[in-house]
Amino acid sequence: MNDDAKIKPYTGPAGGWGSVKSVESILAREGRLISGNALLLKQNKPDGFACVSCAWAKPAKPHPFEYCENGAKATAWELTTKRVTPEFFAGHTLSELRTWPDHDLEEAGRLTHPMRYDRATDTYVPVAWDEAFREIGQALKGFDPRQVVLYASGRASLETSYMWALFARLYGTSNLPDSSNMCHESTSVALQESIGVPVGTVILDDFEKTDCILFFGQNVGTNSPRMLHPLQDAAKRGVPIITFNPLKERGLERFTNPQAPTEMLTGSETSISSQYHQLKIGGDIAAIMGLAKILIEADDQARAEGRSPVLDHDFIAEHTHGFEAIAEAARQAQWPELERRSGLRRATLEAAANIYARANAAMGIYGMGLTQHKAGVENVQMLANLLLLRGNIGKPGAGICPVRGHSNVQGQRTVGISEKPELVPLDKLKEQYGFEPPRWKGMTTVEVCKSIIDGEVKAFVALGGNFVRAAPETAALEEAWTRLPLSVQISTKLNRNHLIPGEVTYILPCLGRIEIDEQETGPQAVAVEDSTACIHGSKGVAKPASPDLLSEPRIVAEIAKATLPANDRVPWDEWVADYSRVRDAIEETYPDNFRGFNERMWQPGGFHRPIAARERIWKTKTGKANFIVPKSLEADLGIAENDPDVFQLMTVRSNDQFNTTVYGYHDRFRGMKGTRMVLFMNRSDIARLKLEEGDLVMLTTAVDDGVRRQVSGLRVTPYEIPEGCCASYYPECNLLIPVWHHADKSKVPAAKSIPIRIELLQRRQPEAAE
């Protein structure tokens, strides 16, 4: 904790002058106060660049300032005038840099030259690009492809991602985990089984037509602030927005639109949620089952009395399978158990269900508060069940809406970055490029972590990201990483992963998406896919941070050429010279999704991939949308329910970070300033444990598997959170997540419900009470 750390409740809204001041502060800090503001006018515009932060949808008619606070921070972070040069590395050993906080590492600036780790001096030293590619290729040739991992974070473009996935399969590996494995793979598994598509069905236009919005486990004010605009419009129209979330999040409470002069001048606010229900961590299945029970029993009674039904029986009969099973499960569910599991009273759920029952078109929006649980897949499927009961899939204003994180994480899966061979058109790739693709299932993120810890992975090549910081079981993973024969990081900024070298380690610095990408045929453009399965073009507008940087497609192509035997049917050099040729190849591989790719990528608002469930075409095993009964009402089986000293910890992000990138030590909405080492607790729990506000505590994972996992030095902070639940920041608390603590089926780390014990380390200091 910083010496000047202060904790003081924040009373303002999301957005407003707090947002404006935060943006201007980071632009000034990164030396981009004037030029940065000018460049932001190109963000999320048809003639500009797609935001490098979240994946929220981009409107056909953008606002003059079509960016949010965190999107502006991400842009300033990438366009910083600060540089990490060979001279920087010569002056800092990795042993020293490992003592730096995450924020300070990235704050050092943009990487400028390819570097190779020198164990004798414990520093990175410069290496020529050609030499790096040759050595990496030679090393990869010597490994069994089954022991090589090609990881991708969620930022790389569709063009780069397609090349990356193709390179992996030409090399002979299916080990293509990506950041989706850490976040929304529960969505992909759940929705494929429920409605026959692995993505959501809502598009931006649906917000203008909806009658009701159900919100679960997503912090819009921090993770996707541009969504506040359609939410505000809906709230002003009188659309009920019913929120279920363990924490009160300011973006789902109140919002002042920074782009509305009248609101800014008058300080007027819009209330976003009409109902806000703080359910227990892991209580979503029970809460949604309670809603379903109310609807089904009300429908039973209405039909018995000859009144209009509550459920959409025509839709259920024509389009669904398994209704009777879910209906019987709901009827049999007992209210004492539903209330205990959810942490909500029956009357509370009745108030929400009654609003939903009157809506003609409703949508369900959710984030990792549903997906990152042991029963994350079933969480999502219960929300799908609730929507299906009233026919709220496949009609205007209705649908299910997972809110993705990284700006192209969904698109990467669309063009082949997947460890699951059944999701990729391997026969088409075989025909297109004249090779036999591997057809075995590759490793997910948690399987990669375990295999690295067990010494089974020989090479890890990362297309972006900060894997060791984002992954579970951090301490064991970092220790094992040093034994990796080869570690390669394609990056824009310094992060923790660079400081844990393998036996041979390279940093390959690349252009950022915002920078002008000049190739043989001129400046290049790329494409990304947003959370609503909509494809957008993006053009770099800024001068590159260094003349020595290469583009991501170029780096992928050069590694591929250095590793693979020659193949005339894979024109790596032609693709690098003209990215439109890559898009032609994508269209050939995926004609249904990308027909007319080059011609359509610049149309206002982008173009949507066809999503069968939107048309009520169900590509499931039954040929219909499936009601799926959860195994339990508990989303986190195995948590020690009957031990009052075991708490459920959820990891959260501050409004001064995006994923593992920490822009600063403030969390304005939660009143944090100067620190991230806090533990948010219910006041009753603080009193029960005989703790006081400001005490420093240690958390240990409450499992008995022979491994001690702990995080020390967290400051006890009272917060409005249900009893038995607590929260602290990601990625600091990833140390507490066992590698085996993940969602069934999807294997997403269960970071939203970690069983922990709390131990007092030090009583509060007098100044801590300020």
C-alpha positions in Angstrom: 0.0 0.0 0.0 1.3 3.5 -0.8 1.9 5.8 2.1 -0.6 8.3 0.8 -3.3 5.7 0.2 -6.8 6.8 1.2 -10.2 5.2 1.2 -13.2 7.5 1.1 -16.6 6.6 -0.3 -17.4 8.1 -3.8 -20.8 9.8 -4.0 -20.7 10.8 -7.7 -22.2 8.9 -10.7 -20.5 6.9 -13.4 -19.3 9.1 -16.2 -19.6 12.9 -15.5 -16.7 15.1 -14.7 -14.9 12.3 -12.9 -14.5 10.5 -16.2 -13.4 13.6 -18.0 -10.7 14.4 -15.4 -9.5 10.8 -15.4 -9.0 10.8 -19.2 -7.2 14.2 -19.3 -5.0 13.0 -16.4 -3.7 9.9 -18.2 -3.3 11.8 -21.5 -1.1 14.3 -19.7 0.9 11.6 -17.9 1.6 9.8 -21.1 2.7 13.0 -22.9 -0.4 13.0 -25.2 -2.6 15.7 -23.8 -3.1 17.6 -27.1 -2.3 14.9 -29.7 -4.1 12.3 -27.8 -7.3 14.2 -27.6 -7.1 14.7 -31.4 -6.5 11.0 -32.0 -9.4 10.0 -29.8 -11.7 11.7 -32.3 -10.8 8.8 -34.7 -11.6 6.1 -32.1 -14.4 3.7 -33.1 -15.2 5.8 -36.2 -15.6 4.4 -39.7 -12.5 6.1 -40.9 -10.5 5.5 -37.8 -9.4 2.7 -35.4 -11.3 0.2 -33.4 -10.8 0.6 -29.6 -8.0 -1.6 -28.3 -9.9 -2.0 -25.0 -13.3 -3.7 -24.7 -15.3 -5.4 -27.4 -18.6 -3.5 -27.0 -20.5 -2.8 -30.2 -19.8 0.2 -32.3 -22.8 2.2 -33.7 -23.4 3.0 -37.3 -23.9 6.6 -36.3 -21.2 7.3 -33.8 -21.2 10.0 -31.2 -18.7 12.9 -31.8 -16.7 11.4 -28.9 -17.2 7.6 -29.5 -15.0 6.5 -26.6 -15.3 5.9 -22.9 -13.0 6.6 -20.0 -11.3 3.2 -20.1 -11.1 3.2 -23.9 -9.3 6.5 -23.8 -7.0 5.2 -21.1 -6.1 2.2 -23.4 -5.4 4.6 -26.3 -3.2 6.8 -24.1 -1.4 3.8 -22.8 -0.6 2.6 -26.3 0.3 6.0 -27.6 2.6 7.0 -24.7 5.7 8.9 -25.5 7.7 6.8 -23.1 10.0 4.1 -24.5 11.6 0.9 -23.2 14.8 0.8 -25.3 17.9 -1.5 -25.2 19.5 1.0 -22.9 16.6 0.6 -20.5 17.2 -3.1 -20.3 21.0 -2.7 -20.0 20.3 -0.6 -16.9 17.9 -3.0 -15.2 18.3 -6.7 -14.4 15.3 -8.9 -14.4 15.8 -9.5 -10.7 15.4 -5.8 -10.1 12.4 -5.5 -12.4 10.6 -8.3 -10.7 10.3 -6.0 -7.6 8.4 -3.4 -9.7 4.6 -3.2 -9.5 2.7 -4.2 -12.5 1.7 -0.6 -13.2 5.3 0.6 -13.2 6.4 -2.0 -15.7 3.9 -1.0 -18.3 4.2 2.7 -17.4 7.9 2.4 -18.5 6.6 2.8 -22.1 6.6 1.0 -25.4 9.0 -1.7 -26.3 11.2 -0.6 -29.3 13.6 -3.5 -30.3 13.6 -7.3 -30.4 15.4 -8.6 -27.3 16.8 -11.9 -26.1 17.4 -12.8 -22.5 21.1 -13.2 -21.4 21.3 -15.3 -18.3 24.9 -14.4 -17.6 24.0 -10.7 -17.0 20.3 -11.3 -16.1 19.3 -8.7 -18.7 17.7 -8.6 -22.1 20.1 -7.8 -24.9 19.3 -6.7 -28.5 18.9 -9.3 -31.2 18.4 -8.7 -34.9 15.0 -9.6 -36.2 16.4 -12.1 -38.8 18.4 -13.8 -36.1 15.5 -14.0 -33.7 13.2 -15.6 -36.3 15.9 -18.1 -37.4 16.6 -19.2 -33.8 12.9 -19.5 -32.8 12.2 -21.4 -36.0 15.1 -23.8 -35.4 14.0 -24.4 -31.8 10.4 -25.1 -32.8 11.5 -27.6 -35.3 13.1 -29.6 -32.6 10.0 -30.0 -30.4 7.1 -32.3 -30.5 4.2 -30.0 -31.6 2.0 -31.6 -28.9 4.3 -30.0 -26.4 4.2 -26.5 -28.0 1.6 -23.9 -27.0 0.6 -21.0 -29.2 -1.3 -18.6 -27.0 -3.3 -15.6 -28.1 -4.6 -12.7 -26.0 -7.8 -11.1 -27.3 -6.5 -8.0 -29.1 -5.0 -9.4 -32.3 -6.9 -8.6 -35.5 -8.9 -11.2 -37.5 -6.1 -11.2 -40.1 -3.3 -11.9 -37.6 -5.5 -14.4 -35.7 -6.2 -16.4 -38.9 -2.5 -16.5 -39.8 -1.7 -17.6 -36.2 -4.2 -20.4 -36.2 -3.1 -21.6 -39.6 0.6 -21.5 -38.6 -0.2 -23.6 -35.6 -2.0 -26.3 -37.6 0.6 -26.3 -40.3 3.2 -26.8 -37.6 1.1 -29.7 -36.2 -0.3 -28.4 -33.0 -3.9 -27.9 -31.7 -2.7 -26.2 -28.6 -4.3 -22.8 -29.3 -5.7 -21.5 -26.0 -6.7 -17.9 -25.8 -8.0 -15.4 -23.3 -11.5 -16.7 -23.9 -10.5 -19.8 -22.0 -10.1 -17.6 -18.9 -13.3 -15.7 -19.3 -16.1 -16.6 -21.7 -15.5 -20.2 -22.7 -18.4 -21.0 -20.3 -20.6 -19.0 -22.7 -19.3 -20.8 -25.8 -20.0 -24.2 -24.2 -23.3 -23.3 -22.6 -25.0 -21.5 -25.5 -23.9 -24.1 -28.1 -25.8 -26.7 -26.1 -28.8 -24.4 -25.3 -29.4 -22.5 -28.5 -26.9 -23.9 -31.1 -24.5 -21.0 -31.3 -21.5 -20.2 -29.1 -22.1 -16.5 -29.0 -24.9 -14.1 -28.0 -27.9 -13.2 -30.1 -28.4 -9.5 -29.2 -27.3 -6.7 -31.6 -27.1 -3.0 -30.8 -30.5 -2.3 -32.4 -32.2 -4.5 -29.9 -31.6 -2.0 -27.1 -34.0 0.4 -28.9 -36.7 -2.3 -29.0 -36.5 -4.0 -25.7 -39.1 -3.8 -22.9 -37.0 -5.3 -20.1 -33.3 -5.9 -19.4 -32.0 -8.5 -16.9 -28.4 -7.8 -15.8 -26.2 -10.5 -14.2 -22.6 -10.3 -13.0 -21.1 -7.5 -15.1 -19.7 -4.2 -14.1 -20.6 -2.0 -17.1 -19.1 1.2 -15.6 -15.6 -0.3 -15.5 -15.5 -3.0 -18.1 -17.7 -1.7 -21.0 -18.7 1.9 -20.3 -19.9 2.7 -23.8 -22.8 0.3 -23.1 -24.0 2.9 -20.6 -25.3 5.0 -23.6 -27.9 2.4 -24.8 -28.7 1.6 -21.2 -29.3 5.2 -20.4 -31.5 5.6 -23.4 -33.5 2.5 -22.4 -33.8 3.8 -18.8 -35.1 7.1 -20.0 -37.7 5.3 -22.1 -38.9 3.7 -18.9 -37.5 0.2 -19.7 -37.0 -1.7 -16.4 -33.4 -2.7 -15.9 -33.2 -5.4 -13.2 -29.7 -6.1 -11.9 -28.5 -9.1 -9.9 -24.9 -8.6 -8.7 -23.2 -9.2 -5.3 -21.6 -5.7 -5.3 -23.3 -2.4 -5.9 -21.5 -1.1 -9.1 -21.9 2.7 -9.8 -22.4 2.2 -13.5 -25.5 0.2 -12.8 -26.8 2.7 -10.4 -26.3 6.2 -11.7 -24.8 7.7 -14.9 -24.1 11.3 -16.2 -23.3 11.3 -19.9 -20.0 13.1 -20.5 -21.2 13.7 -24.1 -24.4 15.5 -23.1 -23.5 19.2 -22.3 -26.8 19.8 -20.4 -26.1 16.8 -18.1 -22.6 17.9 -17.5 -23.6 21.5 -16.8 -26.5 20.7 -14.5 -25.0 17.6 -12.9 -28.2 15.6 -13.8 -28.0 11.9 -13.5 -29.9 8.9 -14.9 -30.8 6.0 -12.6 -29.9 2.9 -14.6 -31.3 0.0 -12.6 -34.9 0.1 -11.6 -34.3 -2.9 -9.3 -30.9 -3.8 -7.8 -30.6 -7.2 -6.0 -27.4 -8.1 -4.2 -27.4 -11.9 -4.4 -24.8 -14.0 -2.7 -21.7 -15.0 -4.7 -22.6 -18.1 -6.6 -26.4 -17.5 -6.0 -27.3 -17.0 -9.6 -28.7 -20.5 -10.4 -30.9 -20.3 -7.3 -32.1 -16.8 -8.1 -32.9 -17.6 -11.7 -34.6 -20.9 -10.7 -36.7 -18.8 -8.3 -37.7 -16.5 -11.1 -38.5 -19.5 -13.3 -40.5 -21.1 -10.5 -42.6 -18.0 -10.1 -43.3 -17.8 -13.8 -44.1 -21.5 -14.2 -46.4 -21.7 -11.2 -48.2 -18.5 -12.2 -48.7 -20.0 -15.6 -50.0 -23.2 -14.1 -52.6 -21.2 -12.2 -53.5 -18.9 -15.1 -54.2 -21.8 -17.4 -56.2 -23.7 -14.7 -58.4 -20.6 -14.3 -58.7 -20.0 -18.0 -56.7 -16.8 -18.1 -54.0 -15.8 -20.5 -50.8 -17.9 -20.0 -47.6 -16.4 -18.6 -45.3 -18.5 -20.7 -45.0 -18.5 -24.5 -46.4 -22.0 -25.1 -46.5 -21.6 -28.9 -42.7 -20.9 -28.9 -42.0 -23.6 -26.4 -43.9 -26.2 -28.4 -42.4 -25.3 -31.8 -38.9 -24.3 -30.9 -37.8 -26.0 -27.6 -36.9 -29.3 -26.1 -36.9 -30.3 -22.4 -39.6 -27.9 -21.1 -41.3 -30.4 -18.8 -38.0 -31.3 -17.1 -37.1 -27.7 -16.3 -40.7 -27.0 -15.3 -40.8 -29.9 -12.9 -37.4 -28.9 -11.4 -38.8 -25.4 -10.8 -42.0 -26.7 -9.2 -40.0 -29.0 -6.9 -37.6 -26.3 -5.8 -38.3 -25.2 -2.3 -38.3 -21.6 -1.2 -36.2 -21.9 1.9 -33.5 -23.5 -0.2 -33.8 -21.0 -3.0 -33.6 -18.1 -0.5 -30.6 -19.6 1.3 -28.7 -20.3 -1.8 -29.4 -17.0 -3.6 -29.3 -14.8 -0.6 -32.6 -13.1 -1.8 -36.0 -13.2 -0.4 -39.0 -14.7 -2.2 -40.7 -11.3 -2.3 -37.7 -9.8 -4.0 -37.7 -12.4 -6.7 -41.4 -12.0 -7.2 -41.0 -8.3 -7.8 -38.4 -9.0 -10.5 -40.4 -11.9 -12.1 -43.6 -9.8 -12.3 -41.8 -7.1 -14.3 -40.3 -9.7 -16.6 -43.6 -11.5 -17.1 -45.2 -8.3 -18.4 -42.4 -7.6 -21.0 -43.0 -8.4 -24.6 -39.3 -8.5 -25.5 -36.6 -8.9 -22.8 -32.8 -9.4 -23.0 -30.4 -11.0 -20.5 -27.0 -9.4 -20.2 -24.2 -11.0 -18.3 -20.4 -11.1 -17.7 -17.9 -13.1 -15.9 -20.0 -13.0 -12.8 -21.8 -15.9 -14.4 -19.0 -17.6 -16.3 -16.2 -17.8 -13.7 -17.8 -20.3 -11.3 -17.6 -24.1 -11.0 -21.0 -24.2 -12.5 -20.4 -21.3 -14.9 -21.8 -23.3 -17.9 -25.0 -24.0 -15.9 -25.2 -20.3 -14.8 -25.4 -19.3 -18.5 -27.8 -22.1 -19.3 -30.2 -21.1 -16.5 -30.3 -17.6 -18.0 -31.0 -19.1 -21.4 -33.8 -21.2 -19.8 -35.4 -18.1 -18.3 -35.4 -16.3 -21.7 -36.7 -19.3 -23.5 -39.7 -19.6 -21.2 -41.2 -16.4 -22.7 -39.8 -16.8 -26.2 -37.1 -14.2 -25.7 -34.6 -15.6 -28.2 -34.9 -14.7 -31.9 -37.1 -11.7 -31.9 -36.4 -7.9 -32.0 -35.5 -6.4 -28.6 -34.8 -9.8 -27.0 -32.0 -12.2 -26.7 -29.0 -13.2 -24.6 -26.0 -10.9 -24.5 -22.6 -12.0 -23.1 -20.3 -9.0 -22.7 -16.9 -10.0 -23.9 -13.7 -8.4 -22.7 -10.8 -7.9 -25.1 -11.5 -6.1 -28.3 -11.3 -9.1 -30.6 -11.4 -12.1 -28.3 -14.6 -13.4 -29.9 -13.3 -12.8 -33.4 -10.2 -14.9 -32.8 -12.4 -17.9 -32.2 -14.4 -17.1 -35.3 -11.3 -17.5 -37.5 -9.8 -20.6 -36.0 -8.0 -19.9 -32.7 -9.5 -22.8 -30.8 -8.1 -25.9 -29.1 -11.3 -27.8 -30.2 -10.9 -29.3 -33.7 -14.6 -29.7 -34.1 -15.0 -26.0 -34.2 -12.7 -25.5 -37.1 -13.3 -26.4 -40.8 -10.3 -28.7 -40.9 -11.3 -30.4 -44.2 -11.6 -27.0 -45.8 -8.1 -26.0 -44.6 -6.8 -29.3 -45.9 -8.2 -28.6 -49.3 -7.2 -24.9 -49.3 -3.5 -25.4 -48.2 -2.7 -28.9 -49.1 -1.8 -30.4 -45.7 -3.3 -32.7 -43.0 -4.3 -30.6 -40.0 -4.0 -32.1 -36.5 -7.4 -33.4 -35.4 -6.6 -34.1 -31.7 -8.0 -31.8 -29.0 -5.5 -29.2 -27.8 -5.0 -27.8 -24.3 -7.2 -25.1 -22.6 -5.6 -22.4 -20.5 -5.9 -24.4 -17.2 -4.6 -27.5 -19.0 -1.6 -25.5 -20.2 -0.9 -24.2 -16.7 -0.9 -27.7 -15.3 1.3 -29.0 -18.1 3.8 -26.2 -17.6 3.8 -26.9 -13.8 4.3 -30.6 -14.6 7.2 -29.8 -17.0 5.4 -31.2 -20.1 5.3 -28.0 -22.2 8.5 -27.3 -24.1 7.7 -24.0 -25.8 5.2 -21.2 -25.2 4.8 -18.6 -27.9 2.4 -15.8 -27.0 0.6 -13.4 -29.3 0.1 -10.7 -26.8 -1.1 -11.0 -23.2 0.4 -11.3 -19.8 -0.2 -15.0 -19.3 1.5 -15.7 -15.9 -0.3 -12.8 -14.3 -3.7 -13.6 -15.8 -3.6 -17.3 -15.1 -4.5 -19.2 -11.9 -1.9 -20.9 -9.6 0.4 -18.0 -10.2 3.2 -18.9 -7.8 3.7 -22.5 -9.0 3.3 -21.3 -12.6 6.0 -18.7 -12.3 8.4 -21.1 -10.7 7.8 -23.7 -13.4 8.1 -21.1 -16.2 11.8 -20.8 -15.6 12.2 -24.4 -16.8 10.5 -23.8 -20.2 13.0 -24.5 -23.0 11.5 -21.7 -25.1 9.4 -18.6 -24.2 8.5 -16.1 -26.9 6.4 -13.0 -26.2 5.0 -10.8 -29.0 4.2 -7.6 -27.1 3.8 -3.8 -27.1 4.7 -3.1 -23.5 6.8 -4.7 -20.7 4.8 -6.9 -18.3 5.4 -9.6 -15.7 5.6 -12.4 -18.2 8.8 -10.9 -19.7 10.4 -11.0 -16.3 10.0 -14.8 -15.8 12.4 -16.1 -18.4 12.6 -19.6 -19.7 15.8 -21.3 -20.7 15.7 -19.3 -24.0 13.5 -16.2 -24.1 12.6 -13.5 -26.7 10.6 -10.3 -26.7 9.3 -9.5 -30.1 7.9 -5.9 -30.1 5.0 -5.2 -32.4 3.0 -2.3 -33.8 -0.1 -1.4 -31.9 -3.5 -1.3 -33.7 -3.6 2.5 -33.4 -0.3 2.9 -35.3 0.1 3.3 -39.1 1.0 -0.1 -40.5 2.9 0.6 -43.7 3.6 -2.5 -45.9 4.7 -3.0 -49.5 1.3 -2.0 -51.0 0.8 0.9 -48.6 -0.9 1.5 -45.3 -2.9 -1.5 -44.2 -6.2 -1.9 -42.4 -7.4 -4.8 -40.2 -10.7 -6.0 -38.9 -12.1 -7.0 -35.6 -15.4 -8.6 -34.3 -17.3 -7.1 -31.4 -19.4 -8.7 -28.7 -22.5 -8.7 -31.0 -20.7 -10.7 -33.8 -20.4 -7.6 -35.9 -17.2 -7.1 -38.0 -15.6 -3.7 -38.2 -12.6 -2.2 -40.1 -9.8 -0.4 -38.3 -7.0 1.9 -39.7 -4.0 3.0 -37.7 -3.6 6.8 -37.5 -0.5 7.4 -35.3 3.2 7.3 -36.0 4.8 4.0 -34.9 6.6 4.1 -31.5 9.8 2.9 -33.2 11.0 2.3 -36.7 12.2 -1.1 -35.5 8.8 -2.4 -34.8 7.1 -5.0 -37.1 3.4 -5.7 -37.5 1.8 -8.7 -35.9 1.1 -10.3 -39.3 4.7 -9.8 -40.3 6.0 -11.4 -37.1 3.6 -14.4 -37.5 4.7 -14.8 -41.1 8.4 -14.7 -40.4 8.1 -17.2 -37.5 6.1 -19.5 -39.8 8.6 -19.2 -42.7 11.5 -20.0 -40.3 9.7 -23.0 -38.8 7.7 -24.7 -41.6 8.7 -26.3 -44.9 8.0 -24.3 -48.0 4.4 -24.4 -49.1 3.5 -22.5 -52.3 -0.2 -22.6 -51.3 0.4 -20.4 -48.3 1.6 -17.0 -49.5 3.0 -15.5 -46.3 4.8 -12.7 -48.0 1.9 -11.8 -50.2 -0.4 -11.7 -47.2 2.0 -9.4 -45.3 2.3 -7.1 -48.4 -1.5 -6.7 -48.7 -3.8 -7.7 -45.8 -6.8 -7.7 -48.1 -5.3 -11.0 -49.4 -5.6 -12.5 -45.9 -9.2 -11.4 -45.8 -9.8 -13.1 -49.2 -8.4 -16.3 -47.6 -10.6 -15.9 -44.5 -13.6 -15.6 -46.8 -12.6 -18.7 -48.7 -12.3 -20.7 -45.4 -15.4 -19.2 -43.8 -17.7 -18.2 -46.7 -20.9 -18.1 -44.6 -19.5 -15.7 -42.1 -17.3 -13.5 -44.4 -19.0 -13.3 -47.8 -17.8 -10.1 -49.4 -15.4 -9.4 -46.5 -13.3 -6.7 -48.1 -16.2 -4.9 -49.6 -18.3 -5.0 -46.4 -15.8 -4.2 -43.7 -16.2 -0.5 -44.0 -20.0 -0.2 -44.1 -21.3 2.0 -41.2 -21.8 0.0 -38.1 -19.9 -3.0 -39.6 -21.5 -6.2 -40.9 -23.0 -9.0 -38.7 -22.1 -12.6 -39.0 -25.2 -14.7 -39.4 -26.3 -16.1 -36.0 -28.7 -19.0 -36.6 -30.5 -18.6 -33.2 -31.4 -15.0 -34.1 -33.5 -16.6 -36.9 -34.8 -19.3 -34.6 -32.7 -21.9 -36.4 -31.4 -24.2 -33.7 -28.1 -26.0 -34.6 -28.3 -28.3 -31.6 -28.4 -32.1 -31.4 -32.2 -32.0 -30.9 -32.7 -29.4 -33.6 -34.4 -27.2 -31.1 -33.4 -24.8 -28.3 -32.8 -26.9 -25.2 -34.0 -26.3 -21.7 -31.2 -27.7 -19.5 -31.7 -28.6 -15.8 -28.8 -27.7 -13.6 -27.2 -30.4 -11.4 -27.5 -28.2 -8.4 -28.8 -24.9 -7.1 -25.3 -24.1 -6.1 -22.8 -22.5 -8.6 -19.8 -23.5 -6.5 -20.1 -27.0 -5.1 -17.2 -27.8 -2.8 -17.2 -24.4 -1.0 -17.3 -25.2 2.7 -20.9 -23.9 3.3 -21.1 -25.0 6.9 -17.8 -23.5 8.1 -18.5 -19.8 9.0 -14.8 -19.1 8.8 -14.7 -19.9 5.1 -15.6 -16.9 2.9 -16.3 -16.8 -0.8 -13.9 -14.3 -2.5 -14.6 -12.8 -5.9 -11.9 -11.0 -7.8 -12.8 -7.6 -9.3 -11.3 -5.0 -11.5 -10.9 -1.3 -10.7 -12.0 1.5 -13.0 -8.3 2.2 -13.4 -7.4 -1.0 -15.2 -8.3 -3.3 -18.1 -7.7 -7.0 -17.6 -4.1 -7.3 -16.2 -3.2 -3.7 -17.3 -3.2 -1.4 -14.3 -3.4 2.3 -15.4 -3.2 3.7 -11.9 -3.9 3.0 -8.2 -7.3 4.7 -8.0 -10.7 3.0 -8.1 -12.9 6.1 -8.2 -16.2 4.2 -7.9 -15.2 2.3 -4.9 -13.4 5.2 -3.2 -9.9 3.7 -3.4 -7.0 6.1 -3.9 -3.3 5.1 -3.9 -3.8 1.3 -3.3 -5.1 -1.9 -4.7 -4.3 -4.0 -1.6 -7.8 -4.0 0.0 -10.3 -6.6 1.0 -14.0 -5.5 0.7 -16.0 -7.1 3.5 -19.5 -7.0 5.0 -19.5 -5.0 8.3 -21.1 -7.9 10.1 -18.4 -10.3 9.0 -15.7 -7.8 10.1 -17.3 -7.6 13.6 -17.8 -11.4 13.8 -14.1 -12.0 13.1 -13.2 -9.2 15.7 -11.5 -7.2 12.9 -11.5 -3.5 12.4 -11.5 -1.3 9.4 -7.9 -0.7 8.3 -6.5 -4.0 9.8 -4.1 -5.8 7.5 -5.0 -9.4 6.9 -3.7 -12.5 5.0 -5.9 -14.6 2.8 -5.3 -18.3 2.4 -7.2 -20.7 0.1 -9.4 -22.9 2.2 -8.7 -26.2 0.4 -6.7 -29.2 1.6 -4.6 -30.3 -1.4 -1.1 -29.9 0.1 -0.4 -26.5 -1.4 -0.4 -23.3 0.6 -1.7 -20.3 -1.3 -1.8 -16.9 0.3 -1.9 -13.2 -0.3 -0.8 -10.9 2.5 -1.2 -7.2 3.4 -4.8 -6.6 2.3 -6.6 -3.8 4.2 -10.0 -4.6 5.7 -12.5 -2.3 4.0 -16.2 -2.3 4.9 -18.4 -2.5 1.8 -21.9 -3.3 0.8 -21.6 -7.0 0.0 -23.6 -10.0 1.3 -22.4 -11.7 4.4 -20.0 -14.5 3.9 -18.8 -12.9 0.7 -15.8 -10.6 0.1 -13.9 -9.1 -2.9 -10.4 -8.1 -3.8 -8.6 -7.1 -7.0 -7.5 -9.2 -9.9 -4.8 -10.2 -10.8 -3.3 -9.8 -7.3 -5.5 -12.6 -5.9 -4.9 -15.1 -8.7 -2.3 -16.5 -6.4 -5.3 -18.0 -4.5 -6.9 -19.9 -7.4 -5.9 -23.6 -7.6 -5.4 -24.7 -11.2 -8.1 -27.3 -10.7 -10.7 -24.8 -9.4 -12.5 -24.2 -12.7 -15.8 -24.4 -14.4 -17.0 -27.9 -15.3 -16.9 -28.5 -19.1 -15.5 -25.1 -20.0 -12.5 -25.1 -17.6 -12.7 -21.4 -17.0 -10.9 -20.5 -13.8 -13.5 -20.1 -11.0 -12.2 -16.6 -10.0 -15.6 -15.3 -8.9 -15.8 -17.8 -6.0 -12.6 -18.7 -4.3 -12.9 -20.3 -0.8 -10.6 -18.4 1.6 -9.8 -17.9 5.2 -8.9 -14.5 6.7 -6.2 -14.1 9.3 -5.2 -10.9 11.1 -1.7 -9.8 10.4 -1.5 -6.3 11.9 -3.9 -4.0 13.7 -4.8 -0.7 12.0 -2.4 2.2 12.3 -3.9 5.5 13.6 -3.4 7.2 10.2 -5.3 4.4 8.5 -8.5 5.7 9.9 -8.3 8.9 7.7 
